[in-house]
Amino acid sequence: MEVCYSLAIIGVVAVCTILTRALPFLIFGGKKEVPQLVQYLGKVLPPAIMTILVVYCLRGVSLLGGSHGLPELISVVVVAGLHIWKKNILLSIGIGTICYMMLVQMVFV
């Protein structure tokens, strides 16, 4: 019974993923002009979402206790520096996460 539920969940997730990937091409595909609002949102939303994620990740940092937020600050600088240098979001986030985890587990114990 649990296998059926698992397969059903995987099926629903697969269908939803395919739909979310294909829907923009079905709606805006071919020779249709992409609306100005969609173009604007495509330019504005990625930096806005990254800003929200940074604020969310740093919301619990205590500058008065423990490491005074140094691991977080160092990791943010690493992420920003890598992104400015390489312009690769996945690389920046991945290396920043590894940097933070190493700092927290090995340096600021």
C-alpha positions in Angstrom: 0.0 0.0 0.0 2.8 2.4 0.9 4.5 1.7 -2.5 1.3 2.8 -4.3 1.2 6.0 -2.3 4.9 6.6 -3.1 4.4 5.9 -6.8 1.3 8.2 -6.8 3.3 11.0 -5.2 6.1 10.6 -7.7 3.6 10.6 -10.6 1.9 13.8 -9.4 5.2 15.5 -8.8 6.4 14.5 -12.3 3.3 15.7 -14.0 3.4 19.0 -12.1 7.1 19.5 -13.0 6.4 18.7 -16.6 3.5 21.1 -16.7 5.4 24.0 -15.0 8.2 23.5 -17.5 6.1 23.2 -20.6 3.3 25.7 -19.8 5.3 28.8 -20.6 6.3 27.3 -24.0 2.7 26.4 -24.7 1.4 29.9 -23.8 4.2 32.0 -25.2 5.8 29.6 -27.7 6.0 30.1 -31.4 5.8 33.7 -32.7 3.7 35.1 -29.9 5.1 38.3 -28.3 5.8 37.9 -24.6 3.8 40.5 -22.7 5.8 43.4 -21.2 4.6 42.5 -17.6 6.1 39.0 -18.0 9.4 40.5 -19.3 9.5 42.9 -16.4 8.9 40.2 -13.8 11.6 38.1 -15.4 14.1 40.9 -14.9 12.9 42.0 -11.4 12.0 38.8 -9.6 15.3 36.9 -9.5 17.2 39.6 -7.6 14.1 40.2 -5.4 13.9 36.5 -4.5 17.7 36.3 -3.8 17.3 39.3 -1.5 14.5 37.7 0.4 16.5 34.5 0.8 19.5 36.4 2.1 17.4 38.3 4.7 15.6 35.0 5.6 19.0 33.2 6.1 20.5 36.0 8.2 17.4 36.8 10.3 18.6 34.7 13.3 22.2 36.0 13.4 23.2 37.3 16.8 25.8 40.0 16.7 26.1 40.0 20.5 26.7 36.4 21.2 29.1 33.6 20.3 30.9 34.2 17.0 29.2 37.6 16.5 27.9 36.6 13.1 31.4 36.2 11.6 30.7 32.8 9.8 27.7 34.3 8.2 29.5 37.5 7.2 32.4 35.6 5.8 30.1 33.3 3.8 28.1 36.2 2.4 31.3 37.8 1.3 32.4 34.5 -0.4 29.1 34.1 -2.1 29.0 37.7 -3.3 32.7 37.6 -4.5 32.2 34.4 -6.3 29.0 35.6 -8.0 30.7 38.8 -9.1 33.7 36.9 -10.4 32.1 33.8 -12.0 28.4 34.9 -12.5 27.3 31.4 -11.6 24.5 31.2 -9.0 24.8 27.5 -8.3 28.6 27.7 -7.9 28.2 30.7 -5.6 25.6 29.2 -3.4 27.3 25.8 -3.3 30.7 27.1 -2.3 29.1 29.6 0.1 27.2 26.8 1.8 30.4 24.6 2.0 32.3 27.6 3.4 29.7 28.3 6.1 29.4 24.7 7.1 33.2 24.4 7.4 33.4 27.6 9.4 30.7 26.6 11.8 31.9 23.0 12.3 35.7 23.5 12.3 36.6 27.1 13.0 33.8 28.7 15.2 33.1 25.6 17.3 
